[in-house]
Amino acid sequence: MSNRALMLTSVLLATILAGCGNGSKGPADTLLEMHSKMCESNSYQPLLDYTAPQSQALVGTVVSMMTDPKKGPKLKKELADKCSKGKLTVISENIDGDTASVTLSNDKKPTEMIKIDGKWKMVVNKK
């Protein structure tokens, strides 16, 4: 193998391995990170960073309700109660290309996720 071919092979291998490393989060890791940040801040604000564009308006409404004098204290208490229940665990993670379905230990139903620009984002539908 020539030096050039060896160098190209090394670069290709390094690129593949870099994509498999800790910098690449799966959908379940992303949700766990989001929950952790919400608990640390006692706020739903981190939801915005983890939400797909088509769900931003709905999630933004929930986040803004945290500042409402009537609804805010109840939402903060609900979040604090959820966070006090201990560490979340992954029940299931099903990935199909750029979509995924994740169920965490506190979920009643799976959370739908999509991959956008290499990052997993939560999809929230009004029901």
Number of C-alpha atoms within 10 A of each C-alpha: 6 7 8 9 10 11 12 12 12 12 12 12 11 12 11 11 10 12 11 11 9 8 8 14 16 16 26 24 15 18 24 16 15 21 20 16 16 18 18 12 11 17 18 22 18 19 21 19 12 19 22 21 14 12 16 18 14 14 21 15 10 17 19 13 17 18 14 12 9 10 13 17 14 14 20 16 12 13 17 16 12 15 17 10 9 9 12 16 12 15 13 13 17 15 15 9 8 13 17 21 19 21 19 18 12 14 12 8 11 15 18 18 26 21 16 12 7 11 16 25 25 28 19 18 10 6 3
